Structure formats: C-alpha cells, structure tokens
Amino acid sequence: MVNSRNKGAAFERKIVLALNIKLKELGFKDRVKRNLSQYQTKGEADIYLRNLAIECKCYAGDPINFAKGSWWDQVCQAAGESHTPVLVYKYNTGRIKYVIPAHAICADEKMPKNNNTVMFGDFDDFLESLSVILGEC
C-alpha cells in the first residue's frame, strides 16, 4: 500500500525542483523549498514563491482535466489576502496540471480580481509563463 504522505512529499519535491530549475534558467535569484511547517500548522500552502501560495496534490484516481473543488478551496484559504493561490495537481497516470486565478496572468482591466475566474493547463505552460506571473516581463 502506498503511503499518501510520502507520495505527496515526493510530488512536492518534484515541483520544487522544476520551479528552481526554471527560476535559475530565467535568471531569478529566488529559490523555493517545501514548507515543512504545513504539517504542524493548519492552513498553510506547500510552497511559497514571492506572492504565490502553491498547493500540490497527487491523487490516485482516473485522470480527468479538472481539479477537485476542495483542493482549490484549500489553496485559496492558504493564500488568504496576501498571496495568489496556485494549485498544482496530478492524477497517477495523467500530466501535471495547474490552476491559477485568471487575473494573475491576464492583465486585462476587465478581468475580475477574484479567485473564481481561473485559468488552467499543463504545468509546463505554467513554468513557461513564470516571469509573467511574477510580474517580471
């Protein structure tokens, strides 16, 4: 039987590595690490990067294109008012996906500044958009 805590920690490490590789490639000095206090303090994200609160979920289910609503609720709560929520998730046999509020990527003045209008896609696309998301383009 798979230990879900170990599986989740391994997925977080994989996301941290991918983020750090991309940050270095883009010339950013930022580096991320797993937030280990999440295990003692309820309501914290797995990873923090500047104004981003990132929650990682690796789920043993059939791959579907959408994340569970409870996952989005969890990361929005962890982000609070001071961070932008980012959900990174993967079903066992599927690709790694992400969800982020649309206003974090789209600079359109008409875009609602809330967490209800979201964009999602492959995590590789998130990494390619990281400089835009961090406001450094």
URBEL-V515079 format. One record per backbone hydrogen bond with DSSP energy under -0.5 kcal/mol. CO is the residue of the C=O (numbers start at 1). NH is the residue of the N-H. Records with the same first field share a line. If there is no record, write none. Layout:
CO->NH / NH
This chain:
2->4
3->7
4->8
5->9
6->10
7->11
8->12
9->13
10->14
11->15
12->16
13->17
14->18
15->19
16->20
17->21
18->22
19->23
20->24
21->25
22->26
23->28
24->27
33->48
34->36
35->38
36->39
37->40 / 41
40->42
41->44
46->35
47->54
49->52
51->84
52->49 / 54
53->55 / 86
54->46 / 47
55->88
57->59 / 90
59->61 / 92
68->71 / 72
69->73
70->74
71->75
72->76
73->77
74->78
75->79
76->80
79->82 / 83
83->85
84->53
85->101
86->55 / 88
87->99
88->57
89->97
90->59
91->94
96->123
97->89
98->121
99->87
100->119
101->104
102->105 / 106
105->107
108->111
112->114
116->118
117->102
119->100
121->98
122->125 / 126
123->127
124->128
125->129
127->130
129->132 / 133
130->134
131->136
132->135
